[in-house]
Amino acid sequence: MDGDSNCMDWRLILEFLVIVGALAMGARMGGVGLGLWGAVGLLVLVVVFDVAPANIPGEVLLIVLTVIMAASAMEVAGAFKHESSWLEPSLRSCSSLGSSCAGADNALHAPVQCTVSSDS
């Protein structure tokens, strides 16, 4: 019984490493690569480790669909233009603090690029 338990522990550790490795590779690629590497990790678990995939999470998919539909309705209504009118000045003020607002360095990931004028 003890030998069987030890084998299951190693198998669980290997399965965990496969998932973490696939997610790490996907995070390095970013975007769609994360989903593709997640699918590769799932494929390895199903084929190599003989793990049965679970049912499709229908409720989660409906929630994601609802959020996407709400965001697209807000975009059509112009809510994002209104939001950027009050958000942009606060994002631009970060340039006075010496921090970078452009690209992935921005914690808000807003499509606003701060500039610093050198009037000194």
The 8 nearest C-alpha neighbors of each residue, nearest first, counted from 0:
[[1, 3, 2, 4, 5, 6, 7, 8],
 [0, 2, 4, 3, 5, 6, 7, 8],
 [3, 1, 5, 4, 0, 6, 7, 8],
 [4, 2, 6, 0, 5, 1, 7, 8],
 [3, 5, 7, 1, 6, 2, 8, 0],
 [4, 6, 2, 8, 3, 7, 1, 9],
 [7, 5, 3, 9, 4, 8, 10, 2],
 [8, 6, 10, 4, 5, 9, 11, 3],
 [9, 7, 5, 11, 6, 10, 12, 4],
 [10, 8, 12, 6, 11, 7, 13, 5],
 [9, 11, 7, 13, 12, 8, 14, 6],
 [12, 10, 14, 8, 9, 13, 7, 15],
 [11, 13, 9, 15, 10, 14, 16, 8],
 [14, 12, 16, 10, 15, 11, 9, 17],
 [13, 15, 11, 17, 16, 12, 10, 18],
 [16, 14, 12, 18, 13, 17, 11, 19],
 [15, 17, 13, 19, 14, 18, 20, 12],
 [18, 16, 14, 20, 15, 19, 21, 40],
 [17, 19, 21, 15, 20, 16, 40, 22],
 [20, 18, 16, 22, 21, 17, 23, 15],
 [21, 19, 23, 17, 18, 22, 16, 24],
 [20, 22, 18, 24, 36, 40, 23, 19],
 [21, 23, 25, 19, 24, 20, 37, 26],
 [24, 22, 20, 26, 25, 21, 19, 27],
 [25, 23, 27, 21, 22, 26, 20, 28],
 [33, 24, 26, 22, 36, 32, 28, 27],
 [27, 25, 29, 23, 28, 24, 33, 22],
 [26, 28, 24, 25, 29, 23, 33, 32],
 [27, 29, 25, 32, 26, 24, 33, 30],
 [30, 28, 26, 32, 33, 27, 25, 31],
 [31, 29, 32, 33, 28, 34, 26, 25],
 [30, 32, 34, 33, 35, 29, 28, 25],
 [33, 31, 35, 25, 28, 30, 29, 34],
 [25, 34, 32, 36, 31, 35, 26, 29],
 [35, 33, 37, 31, 32, 36, 38, 25],
 [34, 36, 32, 38, 37, 33, 31, 39],
 [37, 35, 39, 25, 21, 38, 33, 34],
 [38, 36, 34, 40, 35, 39, 21, 22],
 [37, 39, 41, 35, 36, 40, 42, 34],
 [38, 40, 36, 42, 37, 41, 43, 35],
 [41, 39, 37, 43, 21, 38, 42, 18],
 [40, 42, 38, 44, 39, 43, 45, 37],
 [41, 43, 39, 45, 40, 44, 46, 38],
 [44, 42, 40, 46, 47, 41, 45, 39],
 [45, 43, 48, 41, 42, 47, 46, 50],
 [44, 46, 50, 49, 42, 43, 48, 47],
 [47, 45, 43, 49, 44, 48, 42, 50],
 [48, 46, 43, 44, 49, 45, 42, 50],
 [47, 49, 44, 50, 45, 46, 43, 14],
 [50, 48, 45, 46, 47, 51, 44, 43],
 [51, 49, 45, 48, 44, 52, 46, 47],
 [50, 52, 45, 49, 53, 44, 48, 46],
 [53, 51, 50, 54, 45, 41, 44, 55],
 [54, 52, 51, 55, 56, 50, 45, 41],
 [53, 55, 56, 52, 57, 51, 58, 59],
 [54, 56, 57, 53, 60, 52, 58, 59],
 [57, 55, 59, 58, 54, 60, 53, 61],
 [56, 58, 60, 59, 55, 61, 54, 62],
 [59, 57, 61, 60, 56, 62, 63, 55],
 [60, 58, 62, 61, 57, 56, 63, 64],
 [59, 61, 63, 57, 62, 58, 64, 56],
 [60, 62, 64, 58, 59, 63, 65, 57],
 [63, 61, 65, 59, 64, 60, 66, 58],
 [62, 64, 60, 66, 65, 61, 67, 59],
 [65, 63, 61, 67, 62, 66, 60, 68],
 [66, 64, 62, 68, 63, 67, 61, 69],
 [65, 67, 69, 63, 68, 64, 70, 62],
 [68, 66, 70, 64, 69, 65, 71, 63],
 [67, 69, 65, 71, 66, 70, 64, 72],
 [70, 68, 66, 72, 67, 71, 65, 73],
 [71, 69, 73, 67, 72, 68, 66, 74],
 [70, 72, 74, 68, 73, 69, 67, 75],
 [73, 71, 69, 75, 74, 70, 68, 76],
 [74, 72, 76, 70, 78, 71, 75, 69],
 [73, 75, 71, 77, 76, 72, 78, 79],
 [74, 76, 72, 77, 73, 71, 78, 70],
 [75, 77, 73, 74, 78, 72, 79, 71],
 [78, 76, 74, 80, 75, 79, 73, 81],
 [77, 79, 81, 73, 80, 76, 74, 82],
 [78, 80, 82, 81, 77, 74, 83, 73],
 [81, 79, 83, 77, 82, 78, 84, 74],
 [80, 82, 78, 84, 79, 83, 77, 85],
 [83, 81, 79, 84, 80, 85, 86, 78],
 [82, 84, 86, 80, 87, 85, 81, 79],
 [83, 85, 81, 82, 86, 87, 80, 88],
 [86, 84, 83, 87, 82, 88, 81, 89],
 [87, 85, 83, 89, 88, 84, 82, 90],
 [86, 88, 90, 83, 89, 85, 84, 91],
 [89, 87, 91, 90, 86, 92, 85, 84],
 [88, 90, 92, 91, 87, 86, 93, 85],
 [91, 89, 87, 92, 88, 93, 86, 113],
 [90, 92, 88, 113, 93, 89, 94, 87],
 [93, 91, 89, 94, 90, 95, 88, 96],
 [94, 92, 96, 95, 91, 90, 98, 97],
 [93, 95, 97, 96, 92, 98, 115, 91],
 [94, 96, 93, 97, 92, 115, 98, 91],
 [97, 95, 93, 94, 98, 92, 99, 115],
 [96, 98, 94, 95, 99, 93, 115, 100],
 [99, 97, 96, 94, 93, 100, 95, 104],
 [98, 100, 101, 94, 104, 97, 105, 113],
 [99, 101, 105, 113, 112, 104, 98, 102],
 [102, 100, 112, 99, 105, 113, 104, 111],
 [101, 103, 104, 105, 100, 108, 112, 110],
 [102, 104, 105, 108, 101, 106, 100, 107],
 [105, 103, 102, 106, 100, 101, 99, 108],
 [104, 106, 100, 108, 103, 107, 101, 102],
 [105, 107, 108, 104, 103, 109, 100, 102],
 [106, 108, 109, 105, 104, 103, 100, 90],
 [109, 107, 105, 106, 103, 110, 102, 104],
 [108, 110, 107, 111, 105, 106, 102, 112],
 [109, 111, 108, 112, 102, 101, 107, 100],
 [112, 110, 109, 113, 101, 87, 100, 90],
 [111, 113, 101, 100, 114, 110, 102, 91],
 [114, 112, 91, 100, 94, 101, 111, 115],
 [113, 115, 94, 112, 116, 91, 100, 99],
 [116, 114, 94, 117, 113, 95, 97, 91],
 [115, 117, 118, 114, 119, 94, 95, 113],
 [116, 118, 119, 115, 114, 95, 94, 97],
 [117, 119, 116, 115, 95, 114, 94, 97],
 [118, 117, 116, 115, 95, 97, 114, 94]]
